[in-house]
Amino acid sequence: MKISGLTRRRFVVGGGALLAAASAPPRAARAQARRGHLIAGLSERMLTLDPANHYSISSTSVLRHVYDPLLDVTNDDRFVPALAESWKAINNTTWRFTLRRGVLPAGDVAWSA
């Protein structure tokens, strides 16, 4: 089908070029990425970088890229090792975690406890 000089092929190629141009990051974002910055688009403002005092999805998303957890949770709600290779409940309020070798000095953990 040809309407006023526009073929189906030109329409598809032109639409693809427009889509590619529209999806490219802005010039400022490309310049920052070249300098080693990470740019994150969030749906709301982050309120804190404190991993113990956050309640928003944006904070959780960013903090997962900054801090490694002791344990991860799978999609089927199972706990799996992350920094901790094993863990055991000592009593109702105390847990003992065995950390993987070389990921964190034991003195840092004892100091922050």
C-alpha positions as CSV (number, residue, x, y, z in Angstrom):
1,M,0.0,0.0,0.0
2,K,1.4,3.4,-1.0
3,I,-0.1,6.7,0.4
4,S,1.5,9.9,-0.9
5,G,5.0,8.5,-1.3
6,L,5.1,6.6,2.0
7,T,5.6,2.9,1.6
8,R,5.0,0.3,4.4
9,R,8.8,-0.3,4.5
10,R,9.6,3.4,4.9
11,F,7.0,3.7,7.6
12,V,8.4,0.7,9.6
13,V,12.0,1.9,9.2
14,G,11.2,5.5,10.1
15,G,9.1,4.3,13.1
16,G,12.0,2.1,14.3
17,A,14.4,5.1,14.0
18,L,12.1,7.3,16.0
19,L,11.7,4.7,18.7
20,A,15.4,4.2,19.0
21,A,16.0,7.9,19.2
22,A,13.3,8.3,21.9
23,S,14.7,5.5,24.0
24,A,18.3,6.7,24.1
25,P,19.3,8.3,27.4
26,P,19.6,12.1,27.5
27,R,23.0,13.6,26.7
28,A,23.7,14.5,30.3
29,A,23.0,10.9,31.4
30,R,25.4,9.6,28.7
31,A,28.1,12.1,29.8
32,Q,27.8,11.1,33.5
33,A,27.9,7.4,32.7
34,R,31.2,7.9,30.8
35,R,32.7,9.5,34.0
36,G,31.8,6.4,36.0
37,H,28.6,7.6,37.7
38,L,25.5,5.4,38.2
39,I,22.2,7.0,37.3
40,A,19.1,5.5,38.8
41,G,15.5,6.5,37.9
42,L,13.2,6.2,40.9
43,S,9.5,6.5,41.2
44,E,9.8,8.5,44.5
45,R,12.4,10.4,46.5
46,M,14.7,8.4,48.7
47,L,14.3,9.4,52.3
48,T,17.4,7.7,53.8
49,L,20.5,5.6,53.1
50,D,20.2,4.0,56.6
51,P,19.5,0.3,55.9
52,A,17.9,-0.2,59.4
53,N,15.5,2.8,59.0
54,H,13.9,2.7,55.6
55,Y,10.4,1.9,54.5
56,S,10.1,2.9,50.9
57,I,10.5,0.8,47.7
58,S,12.9,3.3,46.3
59,S,15.2,3.1,49.4
60,T,15.0,-0.7,49.3
61,S,16.0,-0.7,45.7
62,V,19.0,1.5,46.1
63,L,20.2,-0.1,49.3
64,R,20.2,-3.5,47.7
65,H,22.9,-2.1,45.4
66,V,24.9,-0.5,48.3
67,Y,24.8,-3.1,51.1
68,D,25.0,-6.9,50.9
69,P,22.6,-8.8,53.1
70,L,23.4,-11.6,55.4
71,L,20.7,-13.7,53.8
72,D,18.7,-13.4,50.5
73,V,15.1,-14.4,50.1
74,T,14.1,-16.4,47.0
75,N,10.9,-15.9,45.0
76,D,9.4,-18.9,46.8
77,D,10.1,-17.2,50.3
78,R,13.1,-19.4,51.2
79,F,16.2,-18.0,52.9
80,V,19.5,-18.6,51.1
81,P,23.1,-17.7,52.0
82,A,24.5,-14.3,51.0
83,L,27.3,-12.9,53.3
84,A,26.4,-15.6,55.9
85,E,27.1,-19.1,54.8
86,S,25.1,-20.6,57.7
87,W,22.9,-19.4,60.6
88,K,21.5,-20.9,63.8
89,A,19.0,-19.7,66.4
90,I,20.6,-19.7,69.8
91,N,17.5,-18.6,71.7
92,N,14.3,-16.5,71.0
93,T,16.3,-13.3,70.6
94,T,19.8,-14.4,69.5
95,W,21.1,-15.8,66.2
96,R,24.6,-16.9,65.3
97,F,25.7,-16.3,61.8
98,T,28.8,-17.8,60.2
99,L,30.2,-15.4,57.6
100,R,31.9,-16.4,54.4
101,R,35.6,-16.1,54.6
102,G,37.1,-12.8,53.4
103,V,33.9,-10.8,53.0
104,L,33.9,-8.9,56.3
105,P,36.4,-8.7,59.2
106,A,34.9,-10.2,62.3
107,G,35.9,-7.1,64.3
108,D,33.7,-4.9,62.2
109,V,30.7,-7.1,62.9
110,A,31.4,-7.2,66.6
111,W,31.8,-3.4,66.7
112,S,28.5,-2.8,64.9
113,A,26.5,-5.2,67.0
